[in-house]
Amino acid sequence: MNTATTRLATLALIALIAAGCTGNVREVVGKAPLVGIDGVQRSDSEIALEIALRNVNDRPLTLSGIAVELSLDERGPVRIRQDLSLSIAPRGREVITLSLPAERAPWEALESLSDGQHNRLPWQMSLQLFRPGESPMSAETEGWLHPVPGQRDRFR
């Protein structure tokens, strides 16, 4: 095989591989964000809940409100709804902080974790995310809260 044929075959192979890599790429739109608890802080009058939202879409995600239902250690749930004016960049991440009323059940659950009665605390959270002019998105998630070392009443 001469060098011209080898070069042509190599070039054809590279073009074929490049064409195979570009096919079947789809834009992700309309998917609910990934959600989780980024942190929790307890004070005398409220519980600050930091919620992480990761936009998995290839377009910005605009939110006008959020409704949260949170259960700690199977106690509760605590419910809150808050208006927002938030746009999350494509494939971006934002953390929002909500102030929950210091109701007895979650307060006691966090107290037991802060006092060392437990090493971790299970939580479950359901969200409704409101978008201007569109139907709400729903998401559910669960996990474990752990105390932040050296920082009383802070959990992640």
NORDAVEN-V632624 format. One record per helix or strand of 2 or more residues. SS is the DSSP state (h for helix, s for strand). FROM is the first residue (numbers start at 1). TO is the last residue. If there is no record, write none. Layout:
ss = <SS/SS>
from = <FROM/FROM>
to = <TO/TO>
//
This chain:
ss = <h/s/s/s/s/s/h/s/s/s>
from = <3/34/46/61/75/93/104/121/137/154>
to = <22/42/54/72/88/101/114/130/145/155>
//
